[in-house]
Amino acid sequence: MLAKLSEKKKAIQLRSLGYSLNEIATSLKISKASASIWLRDVYLSERAKKIISKKRERARVKSAETRHA
């Protein structure tokens, strides 16, 4: 049980740094569903929101480039 608690604390810390749910799940070797449940009530700072938004935009651009290549 303590292992899960430490994973949850680490997930919260990563989320506050702007990590996406996928990045957190992969990093901690947990399911995306667990990450989502653990983090659904975590407040995101404006800084973290901007980091996540930039990552989404980069992924969108990369996807568009791949489709048109």
Contacts in CASP RR format, 6 or more apart in sequence:
PFRMAT RR
TARGET T0000
AUTHOR 0000-0000-0000
METHOD contacts of the structure
MODEL  1
MLAKLSEKKKAIQLRSLGYSLNEIATSLKISKASASIWLRDVYLSERAKK
IISKKRERARVKSAETRHA
7 28 0 8 1.000
7 30 0 8 1.000
8 38 0 8 1.000
10 28 0 8 1.000
11 24 0 8 1.000
11 28 0 8 1.000
11 30 0 8 1.000
11 35 0 8 1.000
11 38 0 8 1.000
11 39 0 8 1.000
12 38 0 8 1.000
12 39 0 8 1.000
12 42 0 8 1.000
14 23 0 8 1.000
14 24 0 8 1.000
14 27 0 8 1.000
14 28 0 8 1.000
15 24 0 8 1.000
15 39 0 8 1.000
15 42 0 8 1.000
15 44 0 8 1.000
15 48 0 8 1.000
16 42 0 8 1.000
16 44 0 8 1.000
16 45 0 8 1.000
16 48 0 8 1.000
17 48 0 8 1.000
17 51 0 8 1.000
18 44 0 8 1.000
18 47 0 8 1.000
18 48 0 8 1.000
18 51 0 8 1.000
18 52 0 8 1.000
19 27 0 8 1.000
20 52 0 8 1.000
20 55 0 8 1.000
21 32 0 8 1.000
21 35 0 8 1.000
21 36 0 8 1.000
21 39 0 8 1.000
22 32 0 8 1.000
24 30 0 8 1.000
24 35 0 8 1.000
24 39 0 8 1.000
25 31 0 8 1.000
25 32 0 8 1.000
25 34 0 8 1.000
25 35 0 8 1.000
28 35 0 8 1.000
44 52 0 8 1.000
END
